[in-house]
Amino acid sequence: MHASVEQPHGEQDVQPLLVVRDLQAYYRTSHAGVRRAIRAVDGVSFAVRRGEIYGLAGESSSGKTTLIKSIAGAIKPPLEIVGGSMEFAFLPGYGGLHRAPPAQVERIRWRHLSYIMQGSMNVLNPVRRIRCSFTDFAYPHIGGSRQQFEQQVVAHLSRVRLDPSVLSAFPHELSGGMRQRAALALATICRPGFIIADEPTTALDVVVQKEVLGMIRGIQRETGSSVLFVTHDMGVHAHITDRLAIMYAGRLVEEAATAEIFRNPLHPYTQNLIASLPRIGEDAPRAGLGGAPPNLADPPSGCRFHPRCPLAREICSREVPVMREAGAGHRVACFAVNGDDGA
Amino acid sequence: MNDLLLDVRDVSKTFVRGGLFSREEIVAVNKVSLQLAAGRPEILAIIGESGSGKTTLARMILNMVTPTSGRLLLDGTDLAAISGSAGRIAFMHKVQPIFQNPFESFNPLKRVERYLLMTRRRFAAAAGGSTAATAVDAALHKVGLSLKEVGGRYPHELSGGQLQRVAIARALLAEPKLIVADEPVSMIDASLRISIVNLFRTLRDELGISIIYITHDLATAYYISDRILIMQKGSVVESGDARAVLTAPRHPCTRQLREAALLPQIAGGGANASGTTQVI
């Protein structure tokens, strides 16, 4: 089932930057002898190529956050990696940040791997000026004289259209948009090869959001980084991502080029999701998806979407469909699309 | 007199920040007027960036904030004249709110039906004589749920979409004429969002309830609203038929919002159209 992960893709058939294989990350708790496992990520495989923005979409509690926590190595109990591996091109041989020695992780953080989070307030130290945040995070990786470093920071801030005066400001003195741009500058100043963006614009106003997305795109093009872009907002995905994976209840259900997902969704969940989005200029009534999202402590057997699926058949409640190539670069996990021999 | 359900006349709200020496006045809402006709239910969308005063306006309509100047009349009653609990209950009987985050509107430690029963008890004198449980069940049926489904459950056991439906059912128990919904779907997942939005349309068509729908999402506003009001820095800059305003915006602010809205569609042959292979 991993054969389709590293698909040769024309001129891009160099090794992908990140290969996730059959990742299983569970929240395991044990209260008074009662053991419970929330299977938040259950058998996810994908690869992020060099120089692309890879989108990840899914509703709340579909496991998006758990997946990026695992990739970023932020694994704290009760979260546990139960199986699978996450191989970075710049950290070969360990199968994930959580298995690498701390010194190695320290070396690659910010330099090779950085994050843009939803609440930039949580990234910037609230009691230190912006300048100090830059010195704390980036100076150890860049080195050189302090003056050179400051010049580099100022030059980088101008890329996100921030005035050098913000360096002397405290985070609370900046507006939400400015703060998010400062966090973006901080995340990209070391020109990391891989950026994890977790709902980076969800808290922003629509007008500011478009501006910040444009900056993320601009910096990504300039530095040639890969971005793993997570958001539930399909409008943002349509605007910025190159490829898009749809997650449902802890598993990927479909993956393709973003345009392909929007034009030709194959999985019934994706089809419903795309069809339910209202668009300006279209008056046709839209129907939502019936039923409720599954409880991951006790997920439905077989395909986790089958209780809500209009195409469900007998096999769907028995067996788990695997991701299969359904077209060039288009993978989908569904018996109705792939046929009953899907397993 | 009562041919207007809601008559907002030139209301302004100014907040004062700072102390004795450094007074700073922030005009949150600046001379806004709007009318909703009685007997002709409609969905009115209020759109604006953050800080444009749309939530303050909603809170004034809900009588949670007193306007600095101007008058608000609901069904001919001046909101400023409402006093005492009897007056407030009569007011809440006509206007009900729905808030952004359903998980914050319910106490996590109490079962959800408790809120429904409490609301029912409060408005029981005004509503018919059926028993509390059947009235609650009837309200839940209007939003596509039933007491059997949600009874005995705590808020965390329901999805955001279900909980928002319960919040709407709670509002319906008062049999209101107007619902003020402040960003009711922005916390709801995409697949459930449209069902809540469709529910508003059902409420308008079948129960004759007018809805003030406050949002920054132009696409859903286009989808359900009849009329639209664009706010910027406390003032209304453009208003009119929702479809006309959104397809041919005139004010630069509306145009800016329209351009900034990221629509879930792929522009033909755009930057990311690398995989246009059609699979049949």
Interface residues (C-beta under 8 A of the other chain):
Chain A: E59 S60 D205 V206 V207 Q209 K210 L213 H232 D233 M234 G235 V236 H237 A238 H239 I240 T241 D242 R243 A256 A257 T258 A259 E260 F262 R263 N264 L266 Y269 N272 L273 I274 S276 L277 P278 R279 I280 G281 D283 P285 R286 A287 G288 L289 A292 P293 A326 G327 A328 G329 H330
Chain B: E49 S50 L158 S159 G160 G161 Q162 D189 A190 S191 L192 R193 I194 S195 I196 V197 N198 H216 L218 A219 T220 Y222 Y223 R243 L246 T247 Q256 L257 R258 E259 A260 A261 L262 L263 P264 Q265 I266 G270 N272 A273 S274 G275 T276 T277 Q278 V279
